[in-house]
């Protein structure tokens, strides 16, 4: 079940200029229903049946919720993954906008 999400994440990591510039720090792993990208062994991005999600500061999460982002739940009755936001399709499809949020996520993880 995780394979298509792992493949999608690998594709993103190989084609996104921001992520390819960080390839020495970046690793991708699959999990029960999706895949996650790590910087320095800390997750910052996941792709699953619910969409592409980023780990962000509370302030950035709030900003994305105002833009239509949603809380990350891997299953309908699962607990909310605090600090993560599932991005809207508009953001995912706009490489410049997506990269801006990815950069914020990486900076948040690195400041950790």
Phi and psi in radians as a Rosetta constraint file:
Dihedral C 1 N 2 CA 2 C 2 CIRCULARHARMONIC -1.368 0.35
Dihedral N 2 CA 2 C 2 N 3 CIRCULARHARMONIC -0.324 0.35
Dihedral C 2 N 3 CA 3 C 3 CIRCULARHARMONIC -0.952 0.35
Dihedral N 3 CA 3 C 3 N 4 CIRCULARHARMONIC -0.838 0.35
Dihedral C 3 N 4 CA 4 C 4 CIRCULARHARMONIC -1.111 0.35
Dihedral N 4 CA 4 C 4 N 5 CIRCULARHARMONIC -0.525 0.35
Dihedral C 4 N 5 CA 5 C 5 CIRCULARHARMONIC -1.338 0.35
Dihedral N 5 CA 5 C 5 N 6 CIRCULARHARMONIC -0.660 0.35
Dihedral C 5 N 6 CA 6 C 6 CIRCULARHARMONIC -1.107 0.35
Dihedral N 6 CA 6 C 6 N 7 CIRCULARHARMONIC -0.753 0.35
Dihedral C 6 N 7 CA 7 C 7 CIRCULARHARMONIC -1.087 0.35
Dihedral N 7 CA 7 C 7 N 8 CIRCULARHARMONIC -0.721 0.35
Dihedral C 7 N 8 CA 8 C 8 CIRCULARHARMONIC -1.125 0.35
Dihedral N 8 CA 8 C 8 N 9 CIRCULARHARMONIC -0.693 0.35
Dihedral C 8 N 9 CA 9 C 9 CIRCULARHARMONIC -1.182 0.35
Dihedral N 9 CA 9 C 9 N 10 CIRCULARHARMONIC -0.756 0.35
Dihedral C 9 N 10 CA 10 C 10 CIRCULARHARMONIC -1.032 0.35
Dihedral N 10 CA 10 C 10 N 11 CIRCULARHARMONIC -0.750 0.35
Dihedral C 10 N 11 CA 11 C 11 CIRCULARHARMONIC -1.070 0.35
Dihedral N 11 CA 11 C 11 N 12 CIRCULARHARMONIC -0.800 0.35
Dihedral C 11 N 12 CA 12 C 12 CIRCULARHARMONIC -1.055 0.35
Dihedral N 12 CA 12 C 12 N 13 CIRCULARHARMONIC -0.778 0.35
Dihedral C 12 N 13 CA 13 C 13 CIRCULARHARMONIC -1.114 0.35
Dihedral N 13 CA 13 C 13 N 14 CIRCULARHARMONIC -0.532 0.35
Dihedral C 13 N 14 CA 14 C 14 CIRCULARHARMONIC -1.540 0.35
Dihedral N 14 CA 14 C 14 N 15 CIRCULARHARMONIC -0.353 0.35
Dihedral C 14 N 15 CA 15 C 15 CIRCULARHARMONIC -1.956 0.35
Dihedral N 15 CA 15 C 15 N 16 CIRCULARHARMONIC -0.333 0.35
Dihedral C 15 N 16 CA 16 C 16 CIRCULARHARMONIC -1.455 0.35
Dihedral N 16 CA 16 C 16 N 17 CIRCULARHARMONIC 2.116 0.35
Dihedral C 16 N 17 CA 17 C 17 CIRCULARHARMONIC -1.045 0.35
Dihedral N 17 CA 17 C 17 N 18 CIRCULARHARMONIC -0.669 0.35
Dihedral C 17 N 18 CA 18 C 18 CIRCULARHARMONIC -1.095 0.35
Dihedral N 18 CA 18 C 18 N 19 CIRCULARHARMONIC -0.788 0.35
Dihedral C 18 N 19 CA 19 C 19 CIRCULARHARMONIC -1.261 0.35
Dihedral N 19 CA 19 C 19 N 20 CIRCULARHARMONIC -0.628 0.35
Dihedral C 19 N 20 CA 20 C 20 CIRCULARHARMONIC -1.168 0.35
Dihedral N 20 CA 20 C 20 N 21 CIRCULARHARMONIC -0.520 0.35
Dihedral C 20 N 21 CA 21 C 21 CIRCULARHARMONIC -1.227 0.35
Dihedral N 21 CA 21 C 21 N 22 CIRCULARHARMONIC -0.312 0.35
Dihedral C 21 N 22 CA 22 C 22 CIRCULARHARMONIC -1.883 0.35
Dihedral N 22 CA 22 C 22 N 23 CIRCULARHARMONIC 0.278 0.35
Dihedral C 22 N 23 CA 23 C 23 CIRCULARHARMONIC -0.992 0.35
Dihedral N 23 CA 23 C 23 N 24 CIRCULARHARMONIC -0.534 0.35
Dihedral C 23 N 24 CA 24 C 24 CIRCULARHARMONIC -1.208 0.35
Dihedral N 24 CA 24 C 24 N 25 CIRCULARHARMONIC -0.413 0.35
Dihedral C 24 N 25 CA 25 C 25 CIRCULARHARMONIC -1.692 0.35
Dihedral N 25 CA 25 C 25 N 26 CIRCULARHARMONIC -0.236 0.35
Dihedral C 25 N 26 CA 26 C 26 CIRCULARHARMONIC -1.667 0.35
Dihedral N 26 CA 26 C 26 N 27 CIRCULARHARMONIC 2.387 0.35
Dihedral C 26 N 27 CA 27 C 27 CIRCULARHARMONIC -2.394 0.35
Dihedral N 27 CA 27 C 27 N 28 CIRCULARHARMONIC 2.652 0.35
Dihedral C 27 N 28 CA 28 C 28 CIRCULARHARMONIC -2.162 0.35
Dihedral N 28 CA 28 C 28 N 29 CIRCULARHARMONIC 2.411 0.35
Dihedral C 28 N 29 CA 29 C 29 CIRCULARHARMONIC -2.442 0.35
Dihedral N 29 CA 29 C 29 N 30 CIRCULARHARMONIC 2.618 0.35
Dihedral C 29 N 30 CA 30 C 30 CIRCULARHARMONIC -1.599 0.35
Dihedral N 30 CA 30 C 30 N 31 CIRCULARHARMONIC 2.714 0.35
Dihedral C 30 N 31 CA 31 C 31 CIRCULARHARMONIC -2.385 0.35
Dihedral N 31 CA 31 C 31 N 32 CIRCULARHARMONIC -3.067 0.35
Dihedral C 31 N 32 CA 32 C 32 CIRCULARHARMONIC -0.769 0.35
Dihedral N 32 CA 32 C 32 N 33 CIRCULARHARMONIC -0.734 0.35
Dihedral C 32 N 33 CA 33 C 33 CIRCULARHARMONIC -2.350 0.35
Dihedral N 33 CA 33 C 33 N 34 CIRCULARHARMONIC 0.323 0.35
Dihedral C 33 N 34 CA 34 C 34 CIRCULARHARMONIC -2.979 0.35
Dihedral N 34 CA 34 C 34 N 35 CIRCULARHARMONIC -2.649 0.35
Dihedral C 34 N 35 CA 35 C 35 CIRCULARHARMONIC -2.555 0.35
Dihedral N 35 CA 35 C 35 N 36 CIRCULARHARMONIC 2.705 0.35
Dihedral C 35 N 36 CA 36 C 36 CIRCULARHARMONIC -2.340 0.35
Dihedral N 36 CA 36 C 36 N 37 CIRCULARHARMONIC 2.590 0.35
Dihedral C 36 N 37 CA 37 C 37 CIRCULARHARMONIC -1.903 0.35
Dihedral N 37 CA 37 C 37 N 38 CIRCULARHARMONIC 2.453 0.35
Dihedral C 37 N 38 CA 38 C 38 CIRCULARHARMONIC -2.149 0.35
Dihedral N 38 CA 38 C 38 N 39 CIRCULARHARMONIC 2.520 0.35
Dihedral C 38 N 39 CA 39 C 39 CIRCULARHARMONIC -2.070 0.35
Dihedral N 39 CA 39 C 39 N 40 CIRCULARHARMONIC 2.198 0.35
Dihedral C 39 N 40 CA 40 C 40 CIRCULARHARMONIC 0.840 0.35
Dihedral N 40 CA 40 C 40 N 41 CIRCULARHARMONIC 0.779 0.35
Dihedral C 40 N 41 CA 41 C 41 CIRCULARHARMONIC 1.221 0.35
Dihedral N 41 CA 41 C 41 N 42 CIRCULARHARMONIC 0.258 0.35
Dihedral C 41 N 42 CA 42 C 42 CIRCULARHARMONIC -2.082 0.35
Dihedral N 42 CA 42 C 42 N 43 CIRCULARHARMONIC 2.250 0.35
Dihedral C 42 N 43 CA 43 C 43 CIRCULARHARMONIC -1.179 0.35
Dihedral N 43 CA 43 C 43 N 44 CIRCULARHARMONIC 2.393 0.35
Dihedral C 43 N 44 CA 44 C 44 CIRCULARHARMONIC -2.280 0.35
Dihedral N 44 CA 44 C 44 N 45 CIRCULARHARMONIC -0.274 0.35
Dihedral C 44 N 45 CA 45 C 45 CIRCULARHARMONIC -2.574 0.35
Dihedral N 45 CA 45 C 45 N 46 CIRCULARHARMONIC 2.444 0.35
Dihedral C 45 N 46 CA 46 C 46 CIRCULARHARMONIC -2.402 0.35
Dihedral N 46 CA 46 C 46 N 47 CIRCULARHARMONIC 2.631 0.35
Dihedral C 46 N 47 CA 47 C 47 CIRCULARHARMONIC -2.217 0.35
Dihedral N 47 CA 47 C 47 N 48 CIRCULARHARMONIC 2.244 0.35
Dihedral C 47 N 48 CA 48 C 48 CIRCULARHARMONIC -2.636 0.35
Dihedral N 48 CA 48 C 48 N 49 CIRCULARHARMONIC -3.099 0.35
Dihedral C 48 N 49 CA 49 C 49 CIRCULARHARMONIC -0.995 0.35
Dihedral N 49 CA 49 C 49 N 50 CIRCULARHARMONIC -0.382 0.35
Dihedral C 49 N 50 CA 50 C 50 CIRCULARHARMONIC -1.512 0.35
Dihedral N 50 CA 50 C 50 N 51 CIRCULARHARMONIC -0.186 0.35
Dihedral C 50 N 51 CA 51 C 51 CIRCULARHARMONIC 2.226 0.35
Dihedral N 51 CA 51 C 51 N 52 CIRCULARHARMONIC -2.913 0.35
Dihedral C 51 N 52 CA 52 C 52 CIRCULARHARMONIC -1.650 0.35
Dihedral N 52 CA 52 C 52 N 53 CIRCULARHARMONIC 2.194 0.35
Dihedral C 52 N 53 CA 53 C 53 CIRCULARHARMONIC -2.174 0.35
Dihedral N 53 CA 53 C 53 N 54 CIRCULARHARMONIC 2.581 0.35
Dihedral C 53 N 54 CA 54 C 54 CIRCULARHARMONIC -2.117 0.35
Dihedral N 54 CA 54 C 54 N 55 CIRCULARHARMONIC 2.582 0.35
Dihedral C 54 N 55 CA 55 C 55 CIRCULARHARMONIC -1.570 0.35
Dihedral N 55 CA 55 C 55 N 56 CIRCULARHARMONIC 2.205 0.35
Dihedral C 55 N 56 CA 56 C 56 CIRCULARHARMONIC -2.500 0.35
Dihedral N 56 CA 56 C 56 N 57 CIRCULARHARMONIC 2.933 0.35
Dihedral C 56 N 57 CA 57 C 57 CIRCULARHARMONIC -1.140 0.35
Dihedral N 57 CA 57 C 57 N 58 CIRCULARHARMONIC 2.823 0.35
Dihedral C 57 N 58 CA 58 C 58 CIRCULARHARMONIC -0.992 0.35
Dihedral N 58 CA 58 C 58 N 59 CIRCULARHARMONIC -0.721 0.35
Dihedral C 58 N 59 CA 59 C 59 CIRCULARHARMONIC -1.084 0.35
Dihedral N 59 CA 59 C 59 N 60 CIRCULARHARMONIC -0.794 0.35
Dihedral C 59 N 60 CA 60 C 60 CIRCULARHARMONIC -1.209 0.35
Dihedral N 60 CA 60 C 60 N 61 CIRCULARHARMONIC -0.630 0.35
Dihedral C 60 N 61 CA 61 C 61 CIRCULARHARMONIC -1.041 0.35
Dihedral N 61 CA 61 C 61 N 62 CIRCULARHARMONIC -0.815 0.35
Dihedral C 61 N 62 CA 62 C 62 CIRCULARHARMONIC -1.042 0.35
Dihedral N 62 CA 62 C 62 N 63 CIRCULARHARMONIC -0.762 0.35
Dihedral C 62 N 63 CA 63 C 63 CIRCULARHARMONIC -1.069 0.35
Dihedral N 63 CA 63 C 63 N 64 CIRCULARHARMONIC -0.723 0.35
Dihedral C 63 N 64 CA 64 C 64 CIRCULARHARMONIC -1.247 0.35
Dihedral N 64 CA 64 C 64 N 65 CIRCULARHARMONIC -0.600 0.35
Dihedral C 64 N 65 CA 65 C 65 CIRCULARHARMONIC -1.076 0.35
Dihedral N 65 CA 65 C 65 N 66 CIRCULARHARMONIC -0.667 0.35
Dihedral C 65 N 66 CA 66 C 66 CIRCULARHARMONIC -1.172 0.35
Dihedral N 66 CA 66 C 66 N 67 CIRCULARHARMONIC -0.424 0.35
Dihedral C 66 N 67 CA 67 C 67 CIRCULARHARMONIC -1.592 0.35
Dihedral N 67 CA 67 C 67 N 68 CIRCULARHARMONIC 0.061 0.35
Dihedral C 67 N 68 CA 68 C 68 CIRCULARHARMONIC 1.861 0.35
Dihedral N 68 CA 68 C 68 N 69 CIRCULARHARMONIC -0.010 0.35
Dihedral C 68 N 69 CA 69 C 69 CIRCULARHARMONIC -1.130 0.35
Dihedral N 69 CA 69 C 69 N 70 CIRCULARHARMONIC 2.798 0.35
Dihedral C 69 N 70 CA 70 C 70 CIRCULARHARMONIC -2.219 0.35
Dihedral N 70 CA 70 C 70 N 71 CIRCULARHARMONIC 2.817 0.35
Dihedral C 70 N 71 CA 71 C 71 CIRCULARHARMONIC -1.164 0.35
Dihedral N 71 CA 71 C 71 N 72 CIRCULARHARMONIC 2.595 0.35
Dihedral C 71 N 72 CA 72 C 72 CIRCULARHARMONIC -1.532 0.35
Dihedral N 72 CA 72 C 72 N 73 CIRCULARHARMONIC 2.081 0.35
Dihedral C 72 N 73 CA 73 C 73 CIRCULARHARMONIC -2.337 0.35
Dihedral N 73 CA 73 C 73 N 74 CIRCULARHARMONIC 2.164 0.35
Dihedral C 73 N 74 CA 74 C 74 CIRCULARHARMONIC -1.280 0.35
Dihedral N 74 CA 74 C 74 N 75 CIRCULARHARMONIC -0.443 0.35
Dihedral C 74 N 75 CA 75 C 75 CIRCULARHARMONIC -2.394 0.35
Dihedral N 75 CA 75 C 75 N 76 CIRCULARHARMONIC 2.697 0.35
Dihedral C 75 N 76 CA 76 C 76 CIRCULARHARMONIC -0.888 0.35
Dihedral N 76 CA 76 C 76 N 77 CIRCULARHARMONIC -0.712 0.35
Dihedral C 76 N 77 CA 77 C 77 CIRCULARHARMONIC -1.785 0.35
Dihedral N 77 CA 77 C 77 N 78 CIRCULARHARMONIC 0.150 0.35
Dihedral C 77 N 78 CA 78 C 78 CIRCULARHARMONIC -1.298 0.35
Dihedral N 78 CA 78 C 78 N 79 CIRCULARHARMONIC 2.739 0.35
Dihedral C 78 N 79 CA 79 C 79 CIRCULARHARMONIC -1.166 0.35
Dihedral N 79 CA 79 C 79 N 80 CIRCULARHARMONIC 2.705 0.35
Dihedral C 79 N 80 CA 80 C 80 CIRCULARHARMONIC -1.230 0.35
Dihedral N 80 CA 80 C 80 N 81 CIRCULARHARMONIC 2.374 0.35
Dihedral C 80 N 81 CA 81 C 81 CIRCULARHARMONIC -1.483 0.35
Dihedral N 81 CA 81 C 81 N 82 CIRCULARHARMONIC 1.754 0.35
Dihedral C 81 N 82 CA 82 C 82 CIRCULARHARMONIC -1.104 0.35
Dihedral N 82 CA 82 C 82 N 83 CIRCULARHARMONIC 2.460 0.35
Dihedral C 82 N 83 CA 83 C 83 CIRCULARHARMONIC 1.527 0.35
Dihedral N 83 CA 83 C 83 N 84 CIRCULARHARMONIC 0.052 0.35
Dihedral C 83 N 84 CA 84 C 84 CIRCULARHARMONIC -2.079 0.35
Dihedral N 84 CA 84 C 84 N 85 CIRCULARHARMONIC 2.550 0.35
Dihedral C 84 N 85 CA 85 C 85 CIRCULARHARMONIC -2.301 0.35
Dihedral N 85 CA 85 C 85 N 86 CIRCULARHARMONIC 2.316 0.35
Dihedral C 85 N 86 CA 86 C 86 CIRCULARHARMONIC -1.452 0.35
Dihedral N 86 CA 86 C 86 N 87 CIRCULARHARMONIC 2.156 0.35
Dihedral C 86 N 87 CA 87 C 87 CIRCULARHARMONIC -1.330 0.35
Dihedral N 87 CA 87 C 87 N 88 CIRCULARHARMONIC 2.659 0.35
Dihedral C 87 N 88 CA 88 C 88 CIRCULARHARMONIC -1.279 0.35
Dihedral N 88 CA 88 C 88 N 89 CIRCULARHARMONIC 2.747 0.35
Dihedral C 88 N 89 CA 89 C 89 CIRCULARHARMONIC -1.047 0.35
Dihedral N 89 CA 89 C 89 N 90 CIRCULARHARMONIC -0.605 0.35
Dihedral C 89 N 90 CA 90 C 90 CIRCULARHARMONIC -1.031 0.35
Dihedral N 90 CA 90 C 90 N 91 CIRCULARHARMONIC -0.736 0.35
Dihedral C 90 N 91 CA 91 C 91 CIRCULARHARMONIC -1.234 0.35
Dihedral N 91 CA 91 C 91 N 92 CIRCULARHARMONIC -0.778 0.35
Dihedral C 91 N 92 CA 92 C 92 CIRCULARHARMONIC -1.059 0.35
Dihedral N 92 CA 92 C 92 N 93 CIRCULARHARMONIC -0.656 0.35
Dihedral C 92 N 93 CA 93 C 93 CIRCULARHARMONIC -1.410 0.35
Dihedral N 93 CA 93 C 93 N 94 CIRCULARHARMONIC -0.258 0.35
Dihedral C 93 N 94 CA 94 C 94 CIRCULARHARMONIC -1.754 0.35
Dihedral N 94 CA 94 C 94 N 95 CIRCULARHARMONIC 1.746 0.35
Dihedral C 94 N 95 CA 95 C 95 CIRCULARHARMONIC -0.985 0.35
Dihedral N 95 CA 95 C 95 N 96 CIRCULARHARMONIC -0.702 0.35
Dihedral C 95 N 96 CA 96 C 96 CIRCULARHARMONIC -1.124 0.35
Dihedral N 96 CA 96 C 96 N 97 CIRCULARHARMONIC -0.792 0.35
Dihedral C 96 N 97 CA 97 C 97 CIRCULARHARMONIC -1.155 0.35
Dihedral N 97 CA 97 C 97 N 98 CIRCULARHARMONIC -0.779 0.35
Dihedral C 97 N 98 CA 98 C 98 CIRCULARHARMONIC -1.026 0.35
Dihedral N 98 CA 98 C 98 N 99 CIRCULARHARMONIC -0.809 0.35
Dihedral C 98 N 99 CA 99 C 99 CIRCULARHARMONIC -1.091 0.35
Dihedral N 99 CA 99 C 99 N 100 CIRCULARHARMONIC -0.629 0.35
Dihedral C 99 N 100 CA 100 C 100 CIRCULARHARMONIC -1.045 0.35
Dihedral N 100 CA 100 C 100 N 101 CIRCULARHARMONIC -0.783 0.35
Dihedral C 100 N 101 CA 101 C 101 CIRCULARHARMONIC -1.253 0.35
Dihedral N 101 CA 101 C 101 N 102 CIRCULARHARMONIC -0.635 0.35
Dihedral C 101 N 102 CA 102 C 102 CIRCULARHARMONIC -1.097 0.35
Dihedral N 102 CA 102 C 102 N 103 CIRCULARHARMONIC -0.742 0.35
Dihedral C 102 N 103 CA 103 C 103 CIRCULARHARMONIC -1.057 0.35
Dihedral N 103 CA 103 C 103 N 104 CIRCULARHARMONIC -0.712 0.35
Dihedral C 103 N 104 CA 104 C 104 CIRCULARHARMONIC -1.123 0.35
Dihedral N 104 CA 104 C 104 N 105 CIRCULARHARMONIC -0.704 0.35
Dihedral C 104 N 105 CA 105 C 105 CIRCULARHARMONIC -1.117 0.35
Dihedral N 105 CA 105 C 105 N 106 CIRCULARHARMONIC -0.823 0.35
Dihedral C 105 N 106 CA 106 C 106 CIRCULARHARMONIC -1.085 0.35
Dihedral N 106 CA 106 C 106 N 107 CIRCULARHARMONIC -0.765 0.35
Dihedral C 106 N 107 CA 107 C 107 CIRCULARHARMONIC -1.073 0.35
Dihedral N 107 CA 107 C 107 N 108 CIRCULARHARMONIC -0.701 0.35
Dihedral C 107 N 108 CA 108 C 108 CIRCULARHARMONIC -1.106 0.35
Dihedral N 108 CA 108 C 108 N 109 CIRCULARHARMONIC -0.769 0.35
Dihedral C 108 N 109 CA 109 C 109 CIRCULARHARMONIC -1.122 0.35
Dihedral N 109 CA 109 C 109 N 110 CIRCULARHARMONIC -0.786 0.35
Dihedral C 109 N 110 CA 110 C 110 CIRCULARHARMONIC -1.191 0.35
Dihedral N 110 CA 110 C 110 N 111 CIRCULARHARMONIC -0.514 0.35
Dihedral C 110 N 111 CA 111 C 111 CIRCULARHARMONIC -1.301 0.35
Dihedral N 111 CA 111 C 111 N 112 CIRCULARHARMONIC -0.385 0.35
